Amino acid sequence: MIYKFKVWVWLPMTTEVYLHADKDEEAVSIFNKIDLKKGFNWTDDGIRNSRATYEVVETQDDNQSSRDNLPSKQIT
C-alpha cells in the first residue's frame, strides 16, 4: 500500500508594524497594502503552541483493486 501524508502547520508568530496616518480608514488602507511576507522580522509569540494537522490517504498500488481503497483520515 502506498500512503500519502499531507501536513498543515500553524506557527503562531508576531511582528509589529508602525505606520503614520491621519485617520483610522487611512491606516487600514495603508496596512492592507503591506506585503507581510517581505521585510518583517517574525518571532514566536511564546504564548500559544504550534499546531500541526495531518491527513493520511491510502492510495491504490498496482496490486490492488480500487474497491480496496479506504477514504482519507484526518488526524489532529
Secondary structure, DSSP 8 states (H G I E B T S, - for coil): -EEEEEEEEE--EE-------SSHHHHHHHHHH--TTSS---EE-SSS--EEEEEEEEE--TTS-GGG----EEE-
